[in-house]
Amino acid sequence: MSDMKVWMDGALVDLAEAKVSVLDHGLLYGDGVFEGIRIRHGRIFRLDDHLHRLGASCDAIGLALPGGQARAREACLAAARALGADEAYLRLVVTRGVGPLGIDPTTCESPSLFCVAGQIVLFDAKKRAKGLDLVTSFWRRPPSDVLDPRVKSLNYLNNVLAKREAKLRHADDALLLNSQGRVAESAGANVFIVRRGALQTPPPSEGALEGVTRRSILELARAQEASLGLRVEELPLARADLQDADEVFLTGSGAGVARVASLDGVALRDGRDPLAPAAPRVSEQLFDALVELAKTASTPFRDVG
């Protein structure tokens, strides 16, 4: 972890000095929000989109963003510059701050803002090449009237328990269903399938986070409908739709674009055209397009104030 850099409440600090109080409501109650942001080609991918979502999450839970989006931008740029890596990951966090014991958020006077810059590897290259193994989790995604999935809050216990279940079952990730038994997302990424001439993904109303990478993939796919030969659809999906798909893959700032090879121990179709087995899969084509997009839809952090 020595290669991590931290910006905290206005300044860069050594990792050993980057500390959160035991009375911070973010620690005690998951009372806060965050963004996971990818750095590609020495640029911060869709930083403005991430900052907008961070602000919307803060507004949704009545949390003041210290210094507004301008300060959050400063935190990201400073942490990225300090790390200096062309390929990296930022974790931008806002907590309610320190308060007395008890869940009352109005007792916290000063929200805290920090950004951690480092590396993240959710799935190694060998696993990506082979394809991920998913299991359907026992845990369900809470409905939006319990916890709105559009709020990227620090309360990730639902995701953590699903991921733990997946690892205990010797899988790479978990498929989360909503209370109606329809697909929401994986434990830490959005779900896409290629089926019957369409690229399909669940809408946020099904319990899916409005992922920045998800939106980028949708935009890229819509711009390339003719070349991909696929229409793009946001619609409810069932577990059986994944089993019936020609290709299944996950997307996220941490996950990137990762193909799924099996679900609950049953092999899925691998997405290759049997008439042209050397041709790239849809997920591979979209990942290549995403990497190219990162060269333009991104914010340079070197020599930027």
C-alpha positions as CSV (number, residue, x, y, z in Angstrom):
1,M,0.0,0.0,0.0
2,S,3.0,2.3,0.1
3,D,2.3,3.4,-3.5
4,M,-1.0,5.0,-2.5
5,K,-1.4,8.7,-2.2
6,V,-4.1,10.5,-0.1
7,W,-5.6,13.9,-0.2
8,M,-7.6,14.6,3.0
9,D,-9.6,17.6,4.0
10,G,-7.5,20.1,2.0
11,A,-4.0,18.6,1.8
12,L,-1.9,15.7,0.7
13,V,-1.0,13.5,3.7
14,D,1.2,10.4,4.2
15,L,-0.8,7.2,4.1
16,A,0.2,6.5,7.8
17,E,-1.3,9.9,8.8
18,A,-4.5,9.5,6.8
19,K,-6.9,8.6,9.6
20,V,-10.6,8.7,10.2
21,S,-12.0,9.2,13.7
22,V,-13.7,6.3,15.4
23,L,-16.6,8.7,15.9
24,D,-17.0,9.5,12.2
25,H,-20.5,8.7,11.1
26,G,-19.1,7.3,7.9
27,L,-17.4,4.6,9.9
28,L,-20.0,4.1,12.5
29,Y,-23.1,4.1,10.3
30,G,-22.0,4.0,6.7
31,D,-23.2,7.6,6.6
32,G,-21.5,9.0,3.5
33,V,-21.1,8.6,-0.3
34,F,-18.2,7.8,-2.6
35,E,-17.1,7.6,-6.2
36,G,-14.7,5.0,-7.8
37,I,-12.9,6.7,-10.7
38,R,-10.6,5.3,-13.3
39,I,-7.4,6.9,-14.6
40,R,-6.5,5.9,-18.1
41,H,-3.7,7.3,-20.4
42,G,-2.7,9.8,-17.6
43,R,-6.2,11.3,-17.6
44,I,-9.1,11.0,-15.2
45,F,-12.0,9.3,-17.0
46,R,-15.3,11.4,-17.1
47,L,-14.3,13.3,-14.0
48,D,-17.2,15.8,-14.4
49,D,-19.7,13.0,-14.6
50,H,-18.4,11.4,-11.4
51,L,-18.4,14.8,-9.6
52,H,-22.0,15.4,-10.7
53,R,-23.1,12.0,-9.4
54,L,-21.2,12.6,-6.1
55,G,-23.1,15.9,-5.7
56,A,-26.4,14.2,-6.5
57,S,-25.7,11.5,-3.9
58,C,-24.8,14.1,-1.3
59,D,-28.0,16.0,-2.0
60,A,-30.1,12.8,-1.8
61,I,-28.9,12.1,1.8
62,G,-28.8,15.7,2.9
63,L,-25.0,15.8,3.1
64,A,-23.1,19.0,2.5
65,L,-20.2,18.5,0.0
66,P,-17.3,20.4,1.7
67,G,-16.1,23.1,-0.8
68,G,-18.6,21.8,-3.4
69,Q,-17.6,20.0,-6.6
70,A,-14.6,22.4,-7.1
71,R,-13.0,21.1,-3.9
72,A,-13.7,17.5,-4.9
73,R,-12.1,18.1,-8.3
74,E,-9.1,19.6,-6.5
75,A,-8.8,16.4,-4.4
76,C,-8.9,14.1,-7.4
77,L,-6.3,16.1,-9.4
78,A,-4.0,16.5,-6.4
79,A,-4.1,12.8,-5.5
80,A,-3.7,11.7,-9.1
81,R,-0.7,14.0,-9.6
82,A,0.9,12.8,-6.4
83,L,0.6,9.2,-7.6
84,G,1.8,10.0,-11.1
85,A,0.6,6.8,-12.7
86,D,-0.9,6.7,-16.2
87,E,-3.2,3.8,-15.2
88,A,-4.7,3.9,-11.7
89,Y,-7.9,4.3,-9.6
90,L,-9.3,7.0,-7.4
91,R,-11.6,6.5,-4.4
92,L,-13.3,9.8,-3.6
93,V,-15.2,9.8,-0.3
94,V,-17.4,12.2,1.6
95,T,-18.4,11.3,5.2
96,R,-20.9,13.0,7.5
97,G,-18.0,13.6,9.9
98,V,-17.5,13.3,13.6
99,G,-20.4,13.4,16.0
100,P,-21.5,11.9,19.3
101,L,-22.6,8.3,19.6
102,G,-26.1,7.9,18.1
103,I,-27.5,7.9,14.6
104,D,-28.7,11.5,14.5
105,P,-26.9,13.0,11.5
106,T,-27.6,16.6,12.6
107,T,-25.1,16.2,15.5
108,C,-22.2,16.1,12.9
109,E,-20.9,19.6,12.3
110,S,-18.1,19.1,9.7
111,P,-18.3,16.6,6.8
112,S,-15.0,15.1,5.7
113,L,-13.7,14.8,2.1
114,F,-10.8,12.6,1.1
115,C,-9.4,11.0,-2.1
116,V,-7.2,7.9,-2.3
117,A,-5.1,7.2,-5.4
118,G,-3.7,3.8,-6.0
119,Q,-4.1,0.6,-8.0
120,I,-7.1,-1.8,-8.2
121,V,-7.2,-5.3,-9.6
122,L,-10.6,-6.9,-9.2
123,F,-9.9,-9.7,-11.7
124,D,-6.4,-10.6,-13.0
125,A,-5.5,-11.0,-16.7
126,K,-5.7,-14.8,-16.7
127,K,-9.2,-14.7,-15.2
128,R,-10.4,-12.0,-17.6
129,A,-9.1,-14.1,-20.6
130,K,-10.9,-17.2,-19.3
131,G,-14.1,-15.4,-18.3
132,L,-15.6,-14.8,-14.8
133,D,-17.5,-17.4,-12.8
134,L,-20.7,-15.9,-11.3
135,V,-23.1,-17.4,-8.8
136,T,-26.6,-16.1,-8.1
137,S,-26.6,-14.6,-4.6
138,F,-29.0,-15.5,-1.8
139,W,-28.9,-11.8,-0.9
140,R,-31.4,-9.5,-2.8
141,R,-30.9,-5.9,-3.8
142,P,-33.0,-3.7,-1.5
143,P,-35.9,-1.9,-3.4
144,S,-35.5,1.8,-4.1
145,D,-38.0,2.8,-1.4
146,V,-35.5,1.1,1.1
147,L,-32.2,2.3,-0.4
148,D,-32.1,4.1,-3.7
149,P,-29.5,2.4,-5.9
150,R,-28.7,5.8,-7.6
151,V,-27.1,6.9,-4.3
152,K,-23.6,5.5,-4.2
153,S,-23.4,5.4,-0.4
154,L,-20.9,4.0,2.0
155,N,-23.5,1.4,3.1
156,Y,-22.2,-1.4,0.9
157,L,-23.0,-4.3,3.2
158,N,-25.5,-5.8,0.7
159,N,-22.7,-5.9,-1.9
160,V,-20.1,-7.1,0.6
161,L,-22.2,-10.0,1.7
162,A,-23.0,-11.0,-1.9
163,K,-19.3,-10.9,-2.7
164,R,-18.4,-12.9,0.4
165,E,-21.0,-15.5,-0.7
166,A,-19.5,-15.7,-4.1
167,K,-16.0,-16.3,-2.8
168,L,-17.2,-18.9,-0.3
169,R,-18.8,-20.7,-3.3
170,H,-15.5,-20.4,-5.3
171,A,-16.8,-17.9,-7.8
172,D,-15.5,-14.5,-8.9
173,D,-18.6,-12.4,-8.3
174,A,-22.2,-12.6,-7.4
175,L,-25.3,-11.9,-9.5
176,L,-27.8,-9.8,-7.4
177,L,-31.5,-10.1,-8.1
178,N,-34.1,-7.6,-6.9
179,S,-37.1,-8.4,-4.7
180,Q,-39.0,-9.4,-7.8
181,G,-36.3,-11.9,-8.8
182,R,-35.1,-9.9,-11.7
183,V,-31.5,-9.0,-12.4
184,A,-30.1,-5.9,-10.7
185,E,-26.3,-6.0,-11.1
186,S,-23.4,-8.0,-9.8
187,A,-21.9,-7.4,-6.4
188,G,-19.7,-4.5,-7.8
189,A,-20.6,-3.9,-11.4
190,N,-23.4,-3.5,-14.0
191,V,-24.5,-6.5,-16.1
192,F,-24.9,-6.5,-19.9
193,I,-25.9,-9.3,-22.2
194,V,-26.0,-9.9,-26.0
195,R,-29.1,-11.7,-26.9
196,R,-31.3,-12.0,-30.0
197,G,-29.7,-9.2,-31.9
198,A,-29.6,-6.8,-29.0
199,L,-27.3,-5.5,-26.3
200,Q,-29.4,-5.4,-23.2
201,T,-28.9,-4.2,-19.6
202,P,-31.3,-3.6,-16.7
203,P,-32.5,0.0,-16.1
204,P,-31.8,1.7,-12.8
205,S,-35.4,1.0,-11.7
206,E,-34.5,-2.7,-11.4
207,G,-31.8,-1.9,-8.7
208,A,-28.8,-1.1,-11.0
209,L,-26.5,1.7,-10.2
210,E,-26.4,4.4,-12.8
211,G,-22.7,3.5,-13.6
212,V,-20.5,6.0,-15.4
213,T,-18.9,3.1,-17.3
214,R,-22.4,1.6,-18.0
215,R,-23.5,4.9,-19.5
216,S,-20.3,5.1,-21.6
217,I,-20.9,1.5,-22.9
218,L,-24.5,2.4,-23.8
219,E,-23.4,5.5,-25.7
220,L,-20.6,3.7,-27.5
221,A,-23.0,0.8,-28.5
222,R,-25.6,3.2,-29.7
223,A,-23.1,5.0,-31.8
224,Q,-21.9,1.7,-33.3
225,E,-25.3,-0.1,-33.7
226,A,-24.7,-0.6,-37.4
227,S,-21.1,-2.0,-37.1
228,L,-22.0,-4.1,-34.1
229,G,-25.2,-5.3,-35.7
230,L,-27.0,-4.8,-32.4
231,R,-29.8,-2.6,-31.2
232,V,-29.4,-1.3,-27.7
233,E,-32.1,-1.9,-25.0
234,E,-32.6,-1.1,-21.3
235,L,-35.1,-3.5,-20.0
236,P,-35.8,-5.9,-17.1
237,L,-33.9,-9.1,-17.3
238,A,-34.3,-12.5,-15.6
239,R,-31.6,-14.9,-14.6
240,A,-32.8,-17.1,-17.5
241,D,-32.0,-14.4,-20.0
242,L,-28.3,-14.6,-19.0
243,Q,-28.4,-18.4,-19.6
244,D,-30.0,-17.7,-23.0
245,A,-27.5,-15.0,-24.0
246,D,-24.8,-15.2,-26.6
247,E,-22.5,-13.2,-24.3
248,V,-22.6,-11.8,-20.8
249,F,-20.3,-9.2,-19.4
250,L,-19.8,-6.8,-16.4
251,T,-18.8,-3.2,-16.5
252,G,-17.6,-0.8,-13.9
253,S,-14.8,1.7,-13.0
254,G,-13.0,-1.0,-11.1
255,A,-14.1,-4.0,-13.2
256,G,-13.6,-2.3,-16.6
257,V,-15.3,-4.7,-19.1
258,A,-15.2,-8.3,-18.0
259,R,-16.8,-11.3,-19.8
260,V,-18.7,-13.9,-17.8
261,A,-18.0,-17.5,-18.6
262,S,-20.3,-19.4,-16.2
263,L,-23.4,-18.8,-14.0
264,D,-24.0,-21.2,-11.1
265,G,-21.6,-23.7,-12.4
266,V,-23.1,-23.9,-15.9
267,A,-21.0,-22.6,-18.8
268,L,-22.4,-19.7,-20.8
269,R,-21.9,-19.0,-24.5
270,D,-18.6,-17.3,-25.1
271,G,-19.7,-14.7,-27.6
272,R,-17.5,-15.7,-30.5
273,D,-19.0,-16.0,-34.0
274,P,-18.8,-19.7,-34.9
275,L,-18.4,-18.6,-38.5
276,A,-15.6,-16.3,-37.6
277,P,-14.0,-17.6,-34.4
278,A,-11.1,-15.2,-34.6
279,A,-13.4,-12.1,-34.6
280,P,-13.5,-10.2,-31.4
281,R,-16.5,-10.6,-29.0
282,V,-18.9,-7.7,-28.5
283,S,-17.4,-7.1,-25.0
284,E,-13.9,-6.9,-26.5
285,Q,-15.0,-4.4,-29.2
286,L,-16.7,-2.2,-26.6
287,F,-13.8,-2.3,-24.3
288,D,-11.4,-1.2,-27.1
289,A,-13.9,1.6,-27.8
290,L,-14.0,2.5,-24.1
291,V,-10.2,2.8,-24.0
292,E,-10.2,5.1,-27.0
293,L,-13.0,7.2,-25.4
294,A,-10.8,7.7,-22.4
295,K,-8.3,9.6,-24.5
296,T,-10.9,12.3,-25.1
297,A,-13.7,12.1,-22.5
298,S,-11.2,12.6,-19.7
299,T,-9.4,15.3,-17.6
300,P,-5.6,15.5,-17.7
301,F,-4.2,15.9,-14.2
302,R,-0.6,16.8,-14.9
303,D,0.1,20.5,-14.9
304,V,-3.5,21.3,-14.1
305,G,-4.6,23.4,-11.2
